Amino acid sequence: MVGSGNTSDEKNSWIYAFAILLLVSVVMLALRLAGKQFLVVEFEIALVYFPTILSGIIAAYVKSK
């Protein structure tokens, strides 16, 4: 429903999105630490780590409401 507030589905969606992004971030960081750089650092930060941090903040906010 549009404008219905924070439903359980919305909370779960943000938590799942954060979990998936966190998993991708951990894999990318592990590859970088292993010396197998997959992406350029700036691109990796912009498209992997920043969205993970942002979705984590949103998931924590939505879960607390």
C-alpha positions as CSV (number, residue, x, y, z in Angstrom):
1,M,0.0,0.0,0.0
2,V,1.3,3.4,-0.9
3,G,1.7,5.7,2.1
4,S,0.8,3.1,4.6
5,G,3.9,3.6,6.7
6,N,6.5,1.1,7.7
7,T,5.1,-2.4,7.1
8,S,6.7,-5.6,8.0
9,D,7.4,-6.3,4.4
10,E,9.3,-2.9,4.0
11,K,11.4,-3.7,7.1
12,N,12.2,-7.1,5.9
13,S,13.1,-5.8,2.4
14,W,15.6,-3.3,3.8
15,I,17.1,-5.9,6.1
16,Y,17.5,-8.4,3.2
17,A,18.9,-5.6,0.9
18,F,21.5,-4.7,3.6
19,A,22.4,-8.4,4.1
20,I,23.0,-8.9,0.4
21,L,25.0,-5.7,0.0
22,L,27.0,-6.6,3.1
23,L,27.9,-10.0,1.7
24,V,29.0,-8.4,-1.6
25,S,31.1,-5.9,0.3
26,V,32.8,-8.6,2.3
27,V,33.6,-10.5,-0.8
28,M,35.0,-7.4,-2.6
29,L,37.0,-6.5,0.5
30,A,38.4,-10.0,0.8
31,L,39.4,-10.0,-2.9
32,R,41.1,-6.6,-2.5
33,L,43.0,-7.8,0.6
34,A,44.0,-11.0,-1.3
35,G,45.6,-8.8,-4.0
36,K,43.0,-9.6,-6.6
37,Q,41.5,-6.2,-7.4
38,F,38.3,-6.6,-9.3
39,L,37.4,-2.9,-9.6
40,V,39.0,0.5,-9.4
41,V,39.0,1.7,-5.8
42,E,36.8,4.8,-6.5
43,F,34.3,2.7,-8.4
44,E,34.3,0.1,-5.7
45,I,33.6,2.7,-3.0
46,A,30.9,4.4,-5.0
47,L,29.0,1.3,-6.1
48,V,29.7,-1.2,-3.3
49,Y,30.6,0.3,0.0
50,F,28.6,3.5,0.0
51,P,25.3,1.8,-0.8
52,T,26.0,-0.8,1.9
53,I,26.5,1.9,4.5
54,L,23.4,3.8,3.3
55,S,21.2,0.7,3.3
56,G,22.5,-0.3,6.8
57,I,21.5,3.1,8.1
58,I,18.1,2.9,6.5
59,A,17.6,-0.7,7.7
60,A,18.5,0.3,11.3
61,Y,16.1,3.3,11.1
62,V,13.2,1.4,9.7
63,K,13.7,-1.5,12.2
64,S,13.7,0.9,15.1
65,K,10.4,2.4,14.2
